[in-house]
Amino acid sequence: MALQDVCKWQAPDTQGLSLHLSQAGGWAVPRGCDPQTFLQTHGPSLAHGTTTLAFRFRHGVIAAADTRSSCSNYVACPASRKVIPVHQHLLGTTSGTSADCVTWYRVLQRELRLRALREGQLPSVASAAKLLSAMMSRYRGLDLCVATALCGWDRSGPALFYVYSDGTRLQGDIFSVGSGSPYAYGVLDRGYRYDMTTQEAYALARCAVAHATHRDAYSGGSVDLFHVRESGWEYVSRNDAWVLYTEMQKFPELEKQEEKEVNQAHPEAATTTSPKAGESGELCALVPGDFGLPTETETL
């Protein structure tokens, strides 16, 4: 006799369960209530905070983020991973609700893997961004909170897209998302150049996140750094954010000397009124530091 017969155990009815996500109008709310209105009125109000950034340059795409997961004044996890790999040539930064971000990246991984099996190659970064945007836009107004920067390398070279849960999809060279993004943008706008060296790009990303964690109460912990190359993504390092910031403050005179040397190396940029060209962000240089590629013309 089977153990389930001895214990008089009965299997639950699974006919109504589905492995797929519910449709936008299939959420369980009181009868007669509009889902969007109900969630806005009775849903939990949680304050989110983070600092993530990504930028494209000559040698690939850099993605960096802090590691503090917070909920209002509560630090849920000081060492979380906010940069999620999708496949060998694609990863993304996550900002918003942690559960939403992880869920939708699992969905994206599944859809891209199925498409790769059907077509024999992975979609381009633009197609992956379009797919994620189309899937999440159906849940607009239901308190879904996902803001991500997709960083990848395909046949067209390094690519960077910003995708938001309301269906927004933007292509660009620099993106920073989260409550600490204004502080990170200040450092990025000052030091970004497309023709940076790899070490300059690493230093700039670390510097931007470290400054943001110092000014933003919801960001902190460590700084995770990833680099997407033609050969695939690489996990570069994890450095303590406070150690990075304190080391940058110890040598202000070295910062001015490095800026002068950079301006001499790029005189055409030094004569412009905007300081963002010719300043490589070397104020942070104190810190040491298989799938087939898709085609460029592939669309969703």
N, C-alpha and C positions, 0 to 999 in steps of 0.2 A: 504494500500500500504506500502510495506517495505521501511525502511529508505534508503536502498541502491538504490532503484528505484527512490526515490525523489532526491537524490544527484547524480544520474546517475553514481554510482560507479561500477566499474567492478573489479572482483577478478583477481589478476595477475595469469599468467600461471605458475603453479607449477609442470608441468610434467617433466621439466628438473632438478628439485631440488632433492637432496638426503640427507638423514639424516646421511649418512656415509661420511667418508673423501674421498677426491679425490684420484685416483690412482696416483702412482708416476709420470706417464707420462701425467697426465691430467691437469697440471697447465696451466693457460692462459698466454702464452708468444707470442711475435710476430712470425708470420709465418716464418718458415725456421730457427728458432733459437733453439739451444739446451738448454733445461731448466737449466741444471747445469752451462753451460758456461754463459748464460744470467744473472743468479742470482749472479755469482761470479763477473761479470763485472759491472752490473748496480744495484745490490742489496744494501741495506743500510749497512753501516759499523758502527756497534755499539759496544762499549766496555762494557763488562759485568764484574761484580765483586761481590763476595760473599764469605762467609766462612761457610761451612757445614761440619759436621763430624759425624761419627758413629763408635762404637766399640762394640764387643761382649765380655761378661764376664760371670762369674759363675751365676749371678742372672738375666741374660737377655741381652738385647741390649739397649745401650744408643744412642740417636740421639740428636744432638744439632746444632743450627745455629744462625747466627746473623739475624737482622730484617731489614737491609737497602737494599732497592731495588734501584739500581743506573743504569744510562745510560750515559756512558762517565762521564762527570763532573757534571751531573745533578742527584740529589737525588730525585727519583720519589716518594718514600714512605719510611719513617723512621721506620715504625712499621708493616711491612709485615710478613706473616706467610710462612716460607720456609720448614716446615715439614708438609706434607700432609697425613692424615689418609686415608687408602684404605679400610680396614675393621677392625674389633675388634682386630685382632691379627697381623696386618700388617700396616706399615706406611713407608714413604720414605722422604728423604731429597731432595731438588730440587736446582739445580744450572744450569744456562744457561739463555735462554730467558723465561721470566715469562709466557707469553702466551703459549708457547710450552709445558712447564712443566705442567701447569694446564690442558691443553687440553688432553695430553696423560695420565695423572692420571685419568681424567674422563673416558677416553676410557678403561683404565685398570680396574677401578671400575666396569664398565658395564660388561666387559667380564668375570671377576671373579664372579660377581653376577649371570650371566647367567649360568656359569658352575656349580656354587653351586646349582642352581635350578635343573639342569639336572642330576647331579651326587649325590646330597644329602650331599655334603661336599665341603669345599673350597680346592683349590689346595695348594700344599706346597709352601713355599717361593721360592724354586728353580724353580718350575713350573711357578710361577708368574713372576720371573725374566726372564725366558726363553721366555715366552709369550710376555712380553714388549720388549725384545731385538729383537724378530722376527718381531714384528709389525713395530718398528721404523727403522729397517735396510732397509726396502723397500724404504725409503725416503733419503737414503744416498746420499750426494752430493747436496741436495736441501736447504742447510743452516738451517736445523733443528738442534737446539742446546738444548739438554737435557742430563744432567749428574746427576744421582740419585743413592742413596744408599738405597736399600730396606731392611728394618729391620723388622723381624717378629719372631714368635714362632710357630712351628708346632710340629708334633709328634716326630721329631728328636731333639727338643730342640730349643734354640736360633739360628737364622740363619741370615747371613748378606751377601748381594750381591751388587756389583757395576754394573750399567748398563749405557751404553752410547748410544747416538743416532745413531752411526754408526754400532751398533750391538754388541759392546763389552760387554761381561758379565764375571765378575770375582767374585769368592768367597773368603772371607778373614775374618780376625778378626778386622782390623782397616782400615777405609777409611776416607779421608778428601778431599773435592772437592771445587774448587773455587780459586779465586786469593789469598785468605789468607791461603790456605792449607799448603804451606811450613812452615809458622809460627806455625800453629796448629800441624803439624806433629812433629815439634821440641819438643813441650810439651808432646805430646802423646807418642813418643818414649822414653822419659825420665821417664814418670810416669806410663805407662800401665803395669798392671799385670792381668792375667786372674782370679786370686783368690781374686780380690779386694772386699771390702765390698761395699754396695750400696752407702753409703755416700762418700767413697773415689772415686767412679766412678762419682758421681754427681760433686764433687769438681774438678776432672780432666777435665771433659767436659767443665765446666764453665771457668776454667783456660785457656784451649786451645783456646776457642773462644775469650775470653777477650784479650789475648795476640795478637791474629791475628787481631782483630779490632783496636788495638793500632798501629800496624805496617802497615796495609793495608788500603789505603785511600778509597777503594771501599766497605769496610765492616764497620759496626758500628751499632748504635742503641742499641738494647737490645740483650740478650742471651736467646733463647727459649730452654728448656730442656724437653725431652720426655724419658720415660722408658717403654720398651716393656717387659712385664712379661708373665708368663704362663697363667695368668688370662686375659691378654689383655694389650693394651697400656695405659699409664697414662701420662697426661700432668703435669709435675712436677712444673715448675716455669718459670717466665720471669723476668730477672734481668737486670738492666741497665749496659751496658758493661763498661762504663767509671767508674762507681762506683766500679765495681768488680776489675778493674785494679788498681785503686788508693788504694783500701784497701789492695791489695796484696803487694803494694810497701811500705806501712807504717811500716811493721814489717819484715825486712830482717833477723834480728837476730832470730826471731821465726822460720823462714824457715830452717835455719841451725840446730836449735835444733831439729826440727821435723825430718829432714833427719837423724840426728844421732840416734834418737830413732828408726826410721824405720830400719836402718842398724843393730842395736842391735837386733831387733826382727827377722831379716832375715840375719843372719851372712853368710849363704852360698851365698846369692846374693851380699853381700858387698865385698866379696873377688874376684869377677869377674871383668874383665876389662871393661865390658859394664855397664853403669849406669842405663840402663832402667829397670833392675830387682832390686827389693827391694826399689825403690823410688816410693812411691805411689801417688805422685802428691799432697801431703797434703799442699803444699804452698798455695793452694786455699781454705783450710778448714776454712777460716775465714768467708765464706759466709754461713748463715744458710740455712740453707736450709731445637640376639646371633646366633654366627656361630659355627659350629662344626669344630674341629681341623682336618687338613688333615693328611693323612697317609704319612709315611716316604718314601715309595717306589713309590709314585705317580709321574708320569712324564707327560709332556705335550703331 
